[in-house]
Amino acid sequence: MGDGLFDIPRFEPERIEKLPEKRSKSSFLQKAKERAAKRKLQEQVPETKSEPKPVNHEPKSEPVDQFAEVHPANDAFENDSVKTEIIEEEEKTDFKIFDNIQAQKKKRIAASFPRWCEKPEVIDGDFTNLPPLEELHEFLDDTIYKNLEAMNFTSVFPVQRAIIPELLRRGPPRDLAVQAPTGSGKTITFLVPIVQKLMHRAIPSIRALIVLPTRELAKQVNDVLLELIKGTKLASHLLVGATTLDQDCNKLTQTIGGEKYATCDIIVATPGRLMDHLENGLDLSRLRFLVVDEADRMRGAWLEKLEQKTNRALLQKLLFSATLASDPQFLSSLKLRFPKLYTSGWTQPAGLTEEMIRYGRLDEKPRIIRSLIKDDTRALIFVNSNESAVALDDLLKKSGVRCESIAKTLENWQRKNAIKKFKKGKISAIICTDVVARGLDLDCCNLVINYDVALSAATHVHRSGRTARAGSAGVCITLCQLKHKPYFFMMKELGRKYIQRSISKLEIKEESRTKQEFMEK
């Protein structure tokens, strides 16, 4: 065996014979030469350390020094964009793979915000000088105009003035998203154009679908619709789960000669009941209008199922909500076609006064409520749970307040009875949760009390929107503590102006049993 590095005899013949054919004697020589060349190169590295290299292998601390040269320690950043730009440069220099990930992340975030949301058409929210109903006469059929007069409509609200002509114009239909506060006339805004465009149809078929979050709200919209379609051939049906599926199907269709034919033109439904009918084979192939009211609360599988049942070429989507533009990612998931966004130009209703009362102990809250409610008060008191609604109802009744709870645990007839008493003035307050309140339409409400702080900005907007409707006066009072700092920041983001009231200025009578009774509940 030789002493050289590349002498083959140092390998055993038996070992070489067992190797695959690809790994021949020459391949072993080549690999051995490569290893030798690599060792030689490594031995030469210390000698050439000071020589410049084409590749930048700077230590991790050097980018900080370079950053300090451009921006000395005693200089402050002029704006965040400078800092962002430098950080991106560092990532680009030393961590190119992370730079690609960062670019993909930015692209993904930008895609979640539709461009049409960036430049909405602003609707003037001035309720002081409302134009008369005659302003819309040129756009409306005489039958619909007379029905509006019979319903005691004498003026046009800003959202109606902007949207109704847009929906009645000729040309290719486009989807609309309308952000308008509760009580701004949204129901008439979408019902009038739908009725006018469908009133001259030849044969009945389901051509309009109106989806609302609660049974009560759906019934209110259907009641308005029934008044509006008087004198026309149109028919509507309410799908809210009050009847069985078979009963609904018998009203939606009739069988002639073994074939089923539609007897209804417009459906007003809740998402749950609509889903039942979609799974049962509801025919929506001729659907022209889809209206989603309170769209920010209407997510679910029903929307995807609906897309499969409709003819997209004919369908026009109309979305309405008080907080619609707060979730543009949800808007992008709705697959709107050439959409246009309308939004109210005001953040707080002109007639709304917002107040905050800071309390110390928990037992002070029921006594504050009692001091706020007078004989002529019509108050909605919001709590965050059904249990709190029942407990507060019991406490206030014991202290002499005429109130009723409409918690979700009650039967539907019990809630209806409480609402009737409230409208007639037999009770001064209704205690409810946000879920139940979504279906309430109480024009007589002049006071909203947030017994429990709203958990989101959208919830606060919906709560306060129950009063000061259509330019009338109303007050929204929130009971809060120092720990509710996020609520104050939320009010600032909403652009809401509020008055802080001191608990010492309220006429509160001490009762020794109040705290004990409250804690027992």
C-alpha positions as CSV (number, residue, x, y, z in Angstrom):
1,M,0.0,0.0,0.0
2,G,1.4,3.4,-0.9
3,D,1.7,6.3,1.3
4,G,-0.1,8.8,-1.0
5,L,-3.5,10.1,-0.4
6,F,-4.9,8.8,-3.6
7,D,-3.5,5.3,-3.6
8,I,-6.3,2.9,-4.4
9,P,-4.8,-0.3,-2.8
10,R,-5.9,1.1,0.7
11,F,-9.5,0.1,-0.3
12,E,-10.3,-3.6,0.0
13,P,-11.1,-5.3,-3.3
14,E,-14.0,-7.1,-1.7
15,R,-15.5,-3.8,-0.6
16,I,-15.2,-2.3,-4.0
17,E,-16.9,-5.2,-5.7
18,K,-19.9,-4.9,-3.5
19,L,-20.5,-1.2,-4.4
20,P,-23.0,-0.3,-7.2
21,E,-21.7,0.1,-10.7
22,K,-22.2,3.9,-10.6
23,R,-19.7,4.2,-7.8
24,S,-16.7,3.1,-9.8
25,K,-13.0,3.5,-9.0
26,S,-12.8,6.9,-10.7
27,S,-15.7,8.3,-8.7
28,F,-13.9,7.5,-5.4
29,L,-10.8,9.3,-6.8
30,Q,-12.9,12.3,-7.7
31,K,-14.5,12.6,-4.3
32,A,-11.2,12.1,-2.6
33,K,-9.7,15.0,-4.7
34,E,-12.6,17.2,-3.8
35,R,-12.2,16.6,-0.1
36,A,-8.5,17.3,-0.3
37,A,-9.1,20.6,-2.2
38,K,-11.7,21.7,0.4
39,R,-9.2,21.1,3.3
40,K,-6.6,23.0,1.4
41,L,-9.0,25.9,0.9
42,Q,-9.8,26.0,4.6
43,E,-6.2,26.1,5.5
44,Q,-5.7,29.2,3.3
45,V,-8.7,31.1,4.9
46,P,-6.7,32.8,7.8
47,E,-4.1,34.1,5.3
48,T,-6.8,35.8,3.2
49,K,-9.1,37.0,6.0
50,S,-8.3,40.7,5.4
51,E,-9.0,40.4,1.6
52,P,-12.4,41.8,0.5
53,K,-15.1,39.2,-0.4
54,P,-17.8,39.5,-2.9
55,V,-20.4,38.2,-0.4
56,N,-21.2,40.4,2.6
57,H,-20.8,38.3,5.8
58,E,-21.2,41.0,8.3
59,P,-21.8,40.2,12.0
60,K,-25.3,40.7,13.4
61,S,-24.2,43.8,15.4
62,E,-23.1,45.8,12.3
63,P,-26.6,46.7,11.0
64,V,-27.2,48.4,14.3
65,D,-24.0,50.5,13.8
66,Q,-25.0,51.4,10.3
67,F,-28.4,52.4,11.5
68,A,-26.7,54.6,14.2
69,E,-24.6,56.4,11.5
70,V,-27.7,57.4,9.6
71,H,-29.8,58.2,12.7
72,P,-27.7,59.2,15.6
73,A,-28.9,58.3,19.1
74,N,-29.8,61.9,20.0
75,D,-32.0,62.3,17.0
76,A,-35.7,61.3,17.1
77,F,-37.6,59.8,14.2
78,E,-39.6,62.3,12.2
79,N,-42.3,59.7,11.4
80,D,-42.9,56.0,11.5
81,S,-42.4,55.6,7.8
82,V,-38.7,56.2,8.2
83,K,-38.4,53.5,10.7
84,T,-40.4,51.1,8.6
85,E,-38.3,51.8,5.6
86,I,-35.0,51.0,7.4
87,I,-36.3,47.9,9.0
88,E,-37.4,46.7,5.6
89,E,-33.9,47.5,4.2
90,E,-32.3,45.4,6.9
91,E,-34.6,42.5,6.2
92,K,-33.8,42.9,2.5
93,T,-30.1,42.8,3.1
94,D,-29.6,40.0,5.6
95,F,-32.8,38.0,5.6
96,K,-34.1,37.8,2.0
97,I,-36.3,34.8,2.7
98,F,-38.2,36.8,5.5
99,D,-38.5,39.7,3.1
100,N,-40.5,37.6,0.8
101,I,-42.8,36.4,3.6
102,Q,-43.3,40.0,4.7
103,A,-44.3,41.0,1.1
104,Q,-46.8,38.1,0.9
105,K,-48.2,39.1,4.3
106,K,-48.7,42.7,3.2
107,K,-50.3,41.6,0.0
108,R,-52.7,39.3,1.9
109,I,-53.8,42.1,4.3
110,A,-54.4,44.6,1.4
111,A,-56.5,42.0,-0.4
112,S,-58.9,41.7,2.6
113,F,-60.0,45.4,2.2
114,P,-62.1,45.9,-1.0
115,R,-61.2,49.0,-2.9
116,W,-64.8,50.1,-3.3
117,C,-64.9,50.5,0.5
118,E,-62.2,53.2,0.4
119,K,-64.3,55.8,-1.3
120,P,-68.0,55.5,-0.2
121,E,-70.7,58.0,-1.2
122,V,-71.6,59.9,1.9
123,I,-75.2,60.5,2.7
124,D,-76.1,63.7,4.4
125,G,-77.6,63.0,7.9
126,D,-79.5,66.2,8.4
127,F,-83.0,65.5,9.7
128,T,-83.8,69.2,10.4
129,N,-85.1,70.1,6.9
130,L,-86.5,66.9,5.4
131,P,-87.9,67.2,1.8
132,P,-91.6,66.4,1.3
133,L,-92.7,63.0,-0.1
134,E,-93.6,64.8,-3.4
135,E,-89.9,64.9,-4.2
136,L,-90.0,61.1,-5.0
137,H,-93.3,61.3,-6.9
138,E,-91.6,61.4,-10.3
139,F,-89.8,58.1,-9.5
140,L,-92.8,56.2,-8.1
141,D,-95.8,54.5,-9.5
142,D,-99.1,56.1,-8.5
143,T,-100.3,53.0,-6.6
144,I,-97.1,52.9,-4.4
145,Y,-97.3,56.7,-3.9
146,K,-100.9,56.4,-2.6
147,N,-99.9,53.6,-0.3
148,L,-97.1,55.6,1.2
149,E,-99.5,58.5,1.8
150,A,-102.0,56.1,3.4
151,M,-99.1,54.9,5.7
152,N,-98.7,58.6,6.8
153,F,-95.4,59.1,5.1
154,T,-95.0,62.9,4.5
155,S,-91.3,63.4,4.2
156,V,-88.2,61.7,2.7
157,F,-85.3,60.7,4.9
158,P,-81.7,61.2,3.6
159,V,-81.0,57.5,3.0
160,Q,-84.3,57.2,1.0
161,R,-83.5,60.2,-1.0
162,A,-80.1,58.8,-2.0
163,I,-80.9,55.1,-2.5
164,I,-84.4,54.9,-4.0
165,P,-83.6,56.7,-7.3
166,E,-80.4,54.7,-7.6
167,L,-82.3,51.4,-7.4
168,L,-85.0,52.6,-9.8
169,R,-82.7,53.8,-12.5
170,R,-82.4,51.9,-15.7
171,G,-79.3,50.1,-16.7
172,P,-77.4,47.0,-15.5
173,P,-78.0,46.4,-11.8
174,R,-75.2,46.8,-9.3
175,D,-75.0,45.6,-5.7
176,L,-75.3,48.2,-3.0
177,A,-74.0,48.3,0.6
178,V,-75.6,50.9,2.8
179,Q,-74.3,51.9,6.2
180,A,-77.1,53.8,7.9
181,P,-78.1,54.1,11.6
182,T,-81.1,52.4,13.1
183,G,-84.3,54.4,12.5
184,S,-83.1,56.1,9.4
185,G,-85.8,54.7,7.1
186,K,-83.9,51.7,5.7
187,T,-87.0,49.5,5.4
188,I,-88.8,51.8,3.0
189,T,-85.5,52.4,1.2
190,F,-85.4,48.8,-0.1
191,L,-89.1,47.9,-0.1
192,V,-90.3,50.6,-2.5
193,P,-87.9,49.9,-5.4
194,I,-88.5,46.1,-5.1
195,V,-92.3,46.5,-5.1
196,Q,-92.2,48.9,-8.1
197,K,-89.9,46.7,-10.2
198,L,-92.0,43.5,-9.5
199,M,-95.5,44.9,-9.6
200,H,-96.0,44.3,-13.3
201,R,-94.8,40.8,-13.4
202,A,-96.7,38.3,-15.6
203,I,-96.7,35.2,-13.3
204,P,-95.9,34.7,-9.7
205,S,-92.4,33.5,-8.8
206,I,-90.0,34.1,-5.9
207,R,-88.1,37.1,-7.1
208,A,-87.2,38.9,-3.9
209,L,-85.8,37.5,-0.6
210,I,-85.4,39.7,2.5
211,V,-83.4,38.2,5.3
212,L,-83.4,39.6,8.8
213,P,-81.8,38.4,12.1
214,T,-84.8,38.0,14.3
215,R,-88.4,36.9,14.1
216,E,-89.8,40.1,15.5
217,L,-87.8,42.3,13.0
218,A,-88.9,40.1,10.1
219,K,-92.5,40.4,11.1
220,Q,-92.3,44.2,11.3
221,V,-90.8,44.4,7.8
222,N,-93.5,42.0,6.5
223,D,-96.2,44.2,8.0
224,V,-94.8,47.3,6.2
225,L,-94.6,45.2,3.0
226,L,-98.2,44.1,3.2
227,E,-99.3,47.8,3.3
228,L,-97.0,48.7,0.4
229,I,-98.3,46.0,-2.0
230,K,-101.9,46.9,-1.6
231,G,-103.5,47.4,-5.1
232,T,-100.9,45.2,-6.8
233,K,-100.8,41.6,-7.8
234,L,-97.8,40.8,-5.6
235,A,-97.9,38.4,-2.7
236,S,-95.5,38.0,0.2
237,H,-94.9,35.2,2.8
238,L,-93.2,35.2,6.1
239,L,-90.7,32.4,7.0
240,V,-89.8,32.7,10.7
241,G,-90.5,29.2,12.1
242,A,-94.0,30.0,13.4
243,T,-95.4,27.3,11.1
244,T,-94.2,23.9,10.0
245,L,-92.2,23.3,6.8
246,D,-95.2,21.6,5.1
247,Q,-97.5,24.6,6.0
248,D,-94.9,27.0,4.5
249,C,-94.6,24.9,1.3
250,N,-98.3,24.9,0.9
251,K,-98.4,28.7,1.0
252,L,-95.4,29.1,-1.2
253,T,-96.5,26.8,-4.0
254,Q,-99.7,25.2,-5.4
255,T,-99.9,22.0,-7.5
256,I,-101.7,22.1,-10.8
257,G,-101.7,19.0,-13.1
258,G,-99.0,17.4,-11.0
259,E,-96.7,20.4,-11.4
260,K,-95.8,22.9,-8.6
261,Y,-96.2,26.6,-9.3
262,A,-95.1,29.5,-7.1
263,T,-97.8,31.6,-5.4
264,C,-95.5,34.1,-3.8
265,D,-93.3,36.9,-5.1
266,I,-91.5,38.2,-2.0
267,I,-90.2,36.2,1.0
268,V,-89.3,37.7,4.3
269,A,-87.3,35.2,6.4
270,T,-84.9,34.6,9.2
271,P,-81.6,32.8,8.4
272,G,-82.4,29.6,10.3
273,R,-85.8,29.1,8.7
274,L,-84.4,30.0,5.3
275,M,-81.7,27.3,5.7
276,D,-84.4,24.7,6.4
277,H,-86.2,25.6,3.1
278,L,-83.0,25.7,1.1
279,E,-82.2,22.2,2.2
280,N,-85.8,21.2,1.4
281,G,-85.4,22.3,-2.2
282,L,-86.7,25.9,-2.3
283,D,-86.6,27.2,-5.9
284,L,-84.8,30.5,-6.1
285,S,-83.7,30.2,-9.8
286,R,-85.6,33.4,-10.7
287,L,-84.5,35.4,-7.7
288,R,-83.8,39.1,-8.6
289,F,-83.3,40.8,-5.3
290,L,-81.5,39.7,-2.1
291,V,-81.8,42.1,0.8
292,V,-79.8,41.4,3.9
293,D,-80.8,43.8,6.8
294,E,-78.5,44.0,9.8
295,A,-75.8,42.4,7.5
296,D,-73.1,42.6,10.1
297,R,-74.9,40.0,12.2
298,M,-76.0,37.7,9.4
299,R,-73.0,35.4,8.8
300,G,-73.5,31.7,8.4
301,A,-73.8,28.7,6.1
302,W,-77.1,30.0,4.7
303,L,-75.4,32.5,2.5
304,E,-73.2,30.0,0.8
305,K,-76.1,27.6,0.3
306,L,-78.1,30.5,-1.2
307,E,-75.4,31.2,-3.7
308,Q,-75.8,27.7,-5.1
309,K,-79.5,28.1,-5.5
310,T,-79.6,31.4,-7.4
311,N,-78.9,32.6,-10.9
312,R,-76.0,35.1,-10.3
313,A,-76.6,36.9,-13.6
314,L,-80.1,38.1,-12.4
315,L,-79.4,38.6,-8.7
316,Q,-78.9,42.1,-7.2
317,K,-77.7,42.2,-3.6
318,L,-78.7,45.0,-1.2
319,L,-76.9,45.1,2.2
320,F,-78.0,47.4,5.1
321,S,-76.6,47.8,8.5
322,A,-75.6,50.5,11.1
323,T,-72.0,49.2,11.2
324,L,-71.6,47.6,7.8
325,A,-68.3,49.2,6.8
326,S,-66.6,48.2,10.1
327,D,-65.8,44.8,8.7
328,P,-64.6,45.0,5.0
329,Q,-63.3,41.5,5.1
330,F,-66.8,40.3,5.6
331,L,-68.0,42.5,2.7
332,S,-65.4,40.9,0.4
333,S,-66.7,37.4,1.2
334,L,-70.2,38.4,0.0
335,K,-69.0,38.3,-3.7
336,L,-70.7,41.6,-4.6
337,R,-70.9,42.6,-8.3
338,F,-69.8,46.1,-9.2
339,P,-70.6,47.2,-5.6
340,K,-71.2,50.7,-4.4
341,L,-71.0,51.8,-0.7
342,Y,-73.2,54.4,0.8
343,T,-72.4,55.6,4.3
344,S,-73.9,58.1,6.7
345,G,-72.0,61.3,7.0
346,W,-72.5,61.7,10.7
347,T,-71.2,59.7,13.7
348,Q,-73.8,60.7,16.3
349,P,-77.5,61.4,15.7
350,A,-78.3,65.1,16.0
351,G,-81.0,64.5,18.7
352,L,-78.9,62.0,20.7
353,T,-77.3,63.0,24.0
354,E,-74.8,60.5,25.5
355,E,-74.0,60.5,29.2
356,M,-71.8,58.4,31.4
357,I,-72.4,57.8,35.1
358,R,-69.5,56.4,37.1
359,Y,-70.4,54.2,40.1
360,G,-68.3,52.7,42.8
361,R,-70.0,49.8,44.4
362,L,-72.1,47.2,42.5
363,D,-75.2,47.8,44.7
364,E,-75.3,51.4,43.5
365,K,-76.3,50.4,39.9
366,P,-80.0,49.4,40.6
367,R,-80.5,52.5,42.7
368,I,-79.1,54.7,39.9
369,I,-81.6,53.1,37.5
370,R,-84.5,53.8,39.8
371,S,-83.5,57.5,40.1
372,L,-83.3,57.9,36.3
373,I,-86.8,56.4,35.5
374,K,-89.7,58.8,35.8
375,D,-93.4,58.5,35.1
376,D,-93.0,59.7,31.5
377,T,-89.9,57.7,30.8
378,R,-89.8,55.0,28.1
379,A,-86.5,53.3,28.8
380,L,-84.7,50.4,27.3
381,I,-82.2,48.9,29.8
382,F,-79.5,46.7,28.3
383,V,-77.7,43.9,30.1
384,N,-75.3,41.3,28.8
385,S,-77.0,38.1,30.0
386,N,-80.5,36.7,30.4
387,E,-79.8,36.0,34.1
388,S,-78.9,39.7,34.7
389,A,-82.2,40.7,33.0
390,V,-84.3,38.5,35.3
391,A,-82.4,39.6,38.4
392,L,-82.6,43.3,37.6
393,D,-86.3,43.0,36.8
394,D,-87.0,41.6,40.2
395,L,-85.0,44.2,42.0
396,L,-86.6,47.2,40.2
397,K,-90.1,45.9,40.7
398,K,-89.5,45.6,44.4
399,S,-88.3,49.2,44.5
400,G,-91.5,50.4,42.7
401,V,-90.3,50.7,39.1
402,R,-92.9,49.6,36.5
403,C,-90.8,47.4,34.2
404,E,-90.8,44.1,32.4
405,S,-88.0,41.8,31.3
406,I,-88.0,40.3,27.8
407,A,-85.2,37.9,28.2
408,K,-84.8,35.1,25.6
409,T,-85.9,32.5,28.2
410,L,-89.4,33.9,28.0
411,E,-92.1,32.7,25.7
412,N,-92.8,34.8,22.6
413,W,-96.3,35.8,23.7
414,Q,-94.8,37.1,27.0
415,R,-92.3,39.3,25.1
416,K,-95.1,40.6,22.9
417,N,-97.3,41.4,25.9
418,A,-94.5,43.4,27.5
419,I,-93.9,45.4,24.3
420,K,-97.6,46.3,24.1
421,K,-97.6,47.5,27.7
422,F,-94.5,49.6,26.9
423,K,-96.0,51.2,23.9
424,K,-99.3,52.0,25.8
425,G,-97.4,53.6,28.7
426,K,-98.4,50.9,31.2
427,I,-94.7,50.3,32.0
428,S,-91.8,52.7,32.0
429,A,-88.9,50.3,31.2
430,I,-88.0,47.2,29.3
431,I,-85.0,45.1,30.3
432,C,-83.4,43.2,27.5
433,T,-80.2,41.7,26.0
434,D,-78.7,42.7,22.7
435,V,-80.0,39.6,20.9
436,V,-83.6,40.3,21.8
437,A,-83.3,44.0,21.1
438,R,-82.4,43.4,17.5
439,G,-86.0,42.9,16.7
440,L,-87.5,45.8,18.5
441,D,-89.0,48.9,16.8
442,L,-90.0,51.3,19.6
443,D,-90.4,54.8,18.4
444,C,-91.6,55.9,21.8
445,C,-88.3,55.1,23.5
446,N,-86.7,58.3,24.8
447,L,-84.0,56.7,27.1
448,V,-81.4,53.9,26.6
449,I,-79.5,52.8,29.7
450,N,-76.5,50.6,29.3
451,Y,-76.7,48.8,32.7
452,D,-73.8,46.6,31.4
453,V,-71.2,48.2,29.2
454,A,-71.5,47.2,25.5
455,L,-68.8,44.7,24.5
456,S,-68.1,46.3,21.1
457,A,-68.5,49.5,19.2
458,A,-71.1,47.9,16.9
459,T,-73.1,46.9,19.9
460,H,-73.0,50.4,21.3
461,V,-74.2,51.9,18.0
462,H,-77.1,49.5,17.8
463,R,-78.1,50.2,21.5
464,S,-78.0,53.9,21.2
465,G,-79.8,53.7,17.9
466,R,-83.0,52.6,19.8
467,T,-83.6,56.2,20.8
468,A,-83.3,59.6,19.0
469,R,-84.8,58.0,15.9
470,A,-85.4,60.0,12.7
471,G,-84.1,63.2,14.3
472,S,-86.1,63.1,17.5
473,A,-84.6,63.7,20.9
474,G,-83.2,60.9,23.1
475,V,-80.7,60.1,25.8
476,C,-78.2,57.2,26.1
477,I,-76.7,56.7,29.5
478,T,-73.9,54.2,30.3
479,L,-73.1,53.0,33.8
480,C,-69.3,52.5,34.1
481,Q,-66.3,52.2,36.4
482,L,-62.6,53.2,36.1
483,K,-61.9,49.6,34.9
484,H,-63.9,50.3,31.8
485,K,-61.1,52.3,30.1
486,P,-61.4,50.5,26.8
487,Y,-65.0,51.7,26.6
488,F,-63.9,55.3,26.7
489,F,-61.4,54.7,23.9
490,M,-64.1,53.0,21.9
491,M,-66.3,56.1,22.3
492,K,-63.5,58.3,21.1
493,E,-63.0,56.1,18.0
494,L,-66.7,56.3,17.3
495,G,-66.5,60.1,17.4
496,R,-69.1,60.2,20.2
497,K,-69.4,63.2,22.5
498,Y,-70.6,62.4,26.0
499,I,-71.4,64.1,29.3
500,Q,-70.0,62.7,32.5
501,R,-72.5,62.9,35.4
502,S,-71.6,62.5,39.1
503,I,-73.5,60.0,41.1
504,S,-73.6,62.5,44.0
505,K,-76.0,64.7,42.0
506,L,-78.5,61.8,41.6
507,E,-81.4,61.4,44.0
508,I,-80.6,58.0,45.3
509,K,-82.2,56.5,48.4
510,E,-80.2,54.1,50.4
511,E,-81.7,50.7,51.0
512,S,-79.9,48.3,53.3
513,R,-81.4,45.2,51.6
514,T,-80.6,46.2,48.0
515,K,-77.0,44.9,48.0
516,Q,-78.0,41.7,49.7
517,E,-80.9,41.0,47.3
518,F,-78.7,41.7,44.3
519,M,-75.9,39.4,45.5
520,E,-78.4,36.7,46.2
521,K,-79.6,36.9,42.6
